[in-house]
Amino acid sequence: MPALVLADFPSQFLRLVALLLGLVWGSFLNVVIHRLPRGMSVVRPASHCPACAAPIAAWRNVPVFGWFFLRGRAACCGARISARYPFVELLGAVLSIAVVDALILTMPPETEAVHALAVFVACFALALGLLAAAFIDLEHMIVPDAISLGGTVLGAATFALRDMSLRDSLIGAVVGFVIIWLPFDVAYKKLNGTPGMGLGDAKLLMLAGAWFGYEGALFVLGAGAIQGTAATLLMMAAGKLPQEPESVTRERAECLAAIEELPPEERDAAREEHRADPLADEPGEGLGKARIAFGPFLILATLECLLIGRDRIFEWMLTLA
């Protein structure tokens, strides 16, 4: 029996499957976004109301439609449910279809279905992880290692799916990490006493390098910086300066309170460790002192690199050089 090839599957069927997968996994991402930065298991317990902890019935947990059916409020206690939930589910569906359109349906029709499936699974997993990391960074200004390091390992493990060598993937990962770590963590810290950027951003660049080589890491850094600057200027034009997320302010206060409750012999060491955190101090006044999450812009550029294609992006880079 001949192996199944891409031409055996209608494009609309593939898009429909991608839509359903994106919605379902987008719903799971909401669990990840809520629980991962809080150190909670993303598997147990089952879905429950964040306000009163009551279990959520499966029929009320249908992606997107469940939120609209409940009119944005929990059925158990009436607590407001953030519009982030259906938004993330929709973004999961959009990214899933985008991966199919940009990376699967552009393959030659004679491509074996097993190979196409492997490419989809790897790239869809990356897209989901980055989507979760973007929302976590926006809310907590951290990028979980489980996502950045896990994505780096996935990139190195699947290098052959992108016509790369393992050597190119590993060099890209090292370059991606160093171009953030060396100037912003080592040099800036020596000059100012605190790191200029968190290592989470360096690990995101490491992930990009593992997937797209050192050229991809450079593109992600440049495109992320340009898009981040543009977004900040648009906010300024609208009369709004970036504000530190409330959760970061709250977590800092809780951390300082916990330090003060330590025995005197442990307190000084804990304070010193706390001061090493880039978020240890309150942000100053003005744009130059504003605290902006850079991770989402690096993530946006990484997704662009994934969907546009590293070869096409490298051609553009050579044209501009």
N, C-alpha and C positions, 0 to 999 in steps of 0.2 A: 504493500500500500504506500503510495507516494506521500511524502511529508506535506502537511498543510503549508500553504504559502499565504502571503498577505492578500493576494488577489482573491482568495477564497472567501474573504469577509467583506461585505458591503461597507462602504465608508460610514453610512448613516448608522449602521449597527454598532460599529466601533465607537462612534460619538455617543450613542445612547448608553452603551456600557460605561463609557468614561464619565458621562453625566451622573449616573447612579453611583458609581464608585466615589466620585468627587463629593457628592452630597453626604454619603454615609461616612467617609473618612473625615470630611469637614466637620461633621457632628462630633466625631471622636477628638478632633483637634481642640474643640472647646473644652473638653475634659483636660487635655494636656496643658492648655494655656492657663486654666484655673489652678490645677493641682501641682504641676511640675515646680514652679518657683516657690511653692509653699512646702516642698519636701514630701508631698503626699503621693501615694501610689496612684498610677493612672488606670489601674485595673480594678482594684477593690477599694472601697465598696462600689456597688453598681451605682448608676446615675441617681443622684438625689438632689434635692433643693438646697442650694448653698445657704439659704436663709434659715430654714427650719429643719433641714436634714431629712425630710420625708422622701421616701422612694418615689421616683418618677415613673409612671406607667409607660410602657413601650409605645402605646398609640399616641401618647402626648409628646413623645420624643422624636416624632417624625421630622427630619431636617426641613428647615424653612417654614413649612406649613404649620408645624406644631406651634411655633412662636406666634404666627398670625392668628391661628385658631384660638389661642389663649389670650390674644390681644396684649402680648408683652408682659403678662403677669403670671406668677406661679399659681396653679390651681389649688395647691394645698394651703397656702397662707396669704396669697395675694401680693407677695413681694414682687417688685418690678424686676423683670428680666431684661438685661442689657440687649440692645439691638445688635451688639457685637456677635451674638450667637448666630442669627440667620445670615449676617454679613460674612462671617467666616465660612459658614456652610456653602454659601454662594461662591465665595472665592475658591473654595476647594473644587467645586464643580467647574468653574472657569479654568483653573489651572489644569485640571485633568483633561478637559477637552483641548486646551492649548497644547499640551504635551502630545496628544494624539495627532492634532492637525500639523504641528510644526515638526515633529520628530518621527512619527510613525507613518502617516499617509504620504510623506515625501520620500519614503524608501521605495526602491524598485519593487514592482508588483511581485516579482519572483522571490523576494526575501522570505526566508522560512519564518513561519509564525512564531516558533519558539524564540528565535532571535529578536523579533519585534516585541514579543512579550517581555523578554528580559530587559530590553531598552526602556520600555514603558514603566515597568515596576521600579527600576533603579531611578529613573528621572522623576517619576511621580512621588516616590519616597523622598527624594531631595526637595521637591517643591513643597510637599506637606511639612517637612521639617523646618524649612525656611519660613513658611507662612506662620507656623507656631512661634518660631523664634522672634519674628518681627513684632507680633502682638505682645509677647512676654517682655521684650525690650522696651516697647512703648509704655507698658504699665509699670515695670519694675526696674528698667534700665540695667538689665542683666541678660546675657545670652547663655543659657544652660549648656554646660559641657556635654551633656547627653546628646544634644543636637549638633553642636559645632564639631566635637571630636568624633561623634558617630558618623556625621556626614563626611568628614575627612576620610575615615576608614572606608566608608562605602565608595567614595570617589577613587581611592587607591585600589580597591578590590575590583572595580568595574572599569578600569582604564581601557581594556580591550574593546569595550562597547563603543568607545569614542575614537577609535583609531589612534590611541596614544600608546606610549610605552610606559612601563612602570617607573622607569627612571624619570621621564618627563613629569609624571604625576607627583613623585616624591620631591623632586627639585621644586616644582611649583608650590607644593605645600610649605616647604622650608622658606622659599622666597616670600610667599604670602604672609607668613607669620613674622618674619624678620623686618619687613618694610613697615610694619606697625610697631612691633615690640621695641626695636632699636631706637628710633627717634622719639617715640612718645612715652615709652615706659622707662627706658634706661636713661637716655640723654635728658629728656624733659624732667624726669624725677631728680636727677642730680642738680639741675639748675633751680628747680622750684620746690623740691621737697616732696611733691606728690606727682603721681603719673598723670600725663596729659590725656590719656585714653585708657579705657579698661582693656584687659587682655581678651575680653570677649570679642572685641572687634578684630584683634589680631588672629584669633582662632577662626573667625568668619573668613578672613582673607586666606588663612591656611586651607580651609575647606574649598574655597574658590580655586586656589592653586592646585589642589589635588584633583579637582574635576577638569580644569581647563588649562593647566600648565602655568608657568610664571607669567606668560603674556596675558592669560585670563585674569590672574590676580591683579596685574597692573591695570587692566581695563576696569575691573570691578572697583578698585580704589579710586581711579579717576572719575568714572561715571557716577559712583556713589557720592563723591565730593561735589561734583557739578550739580547733581540733582538735589543733594542736601542743601547746598547754597541757594539754589533756585527756590526751594520750598521755604527756606527761612526768609528770603527776600519777599516772597509773596505774603507770608504771615506779617512781616513788617509793614507792607503796603496796606494790609487790611487792619493795621493798628493793633496787632497782637504779637507780643514777644513770646517765644517758647517758654513754657513753665515746667518746673520739675513736677513729675507725677505725684499725686497725693500719697500713693502707696510708698514711694521712696521716702518722703518726709516722715510718714508714720513709722516705717521700718527703722529709720535712723533714730527716732526718738525712743523706740522700744529697745534698740540695741544699747543706746547710752544709758537708759534706765537700768538695763540688766547689768551693765558694767559697774554702775554705782552700787549695786547690791552685792558685788563680789567681795570676798575678804580683802583687806588692805594689801596683803602680800601678792595677790593676783591682779589687783586693779590696775597698777601701772603697766604691766605687760599687756593687759587687755586693751588699755587705751592706746598704747603704741601700735598694736596690731590693727586697731580700728582706724587710726590715722593713716595707715597705708592704703585704705580703701579710697578709690577716687570719689566715692559718694559720701565720704565721712563728714565733709563740711557743707553747710548750707550754701547754695549758689548766691553769688553776688548780684548787685543791681546792674542793669544794662546788658546790651547784646553781647559784649565781649565776655561777660561773666555768666551768660545763660548756659544752662545745662541741656544739651540736645542729644537725644538718642541717635547715634550715627548708624547703629546696626540695621535699622529698617532700610536705609538708603543703600548700604552694602548688599543687603538681601535683594532689594529691587534690581540692582545692577547684576547680581548673580543670576537671577531669574531671566533677565534680558539676555545674558550670555548663553544660558541654557536653551532658550527658545529661539533666539536669532541664529545661534550656531557659532561655535568658536572659529571656524574657518572664515565665515563671512565677516565676523568682527575683526579678525586679524587682518583681513584685506583692507578694511576701513582704516585700521591703525597704521598700516603701511602707507596708505594713500595720504593720511594726514601728516606722517612723519617727514 
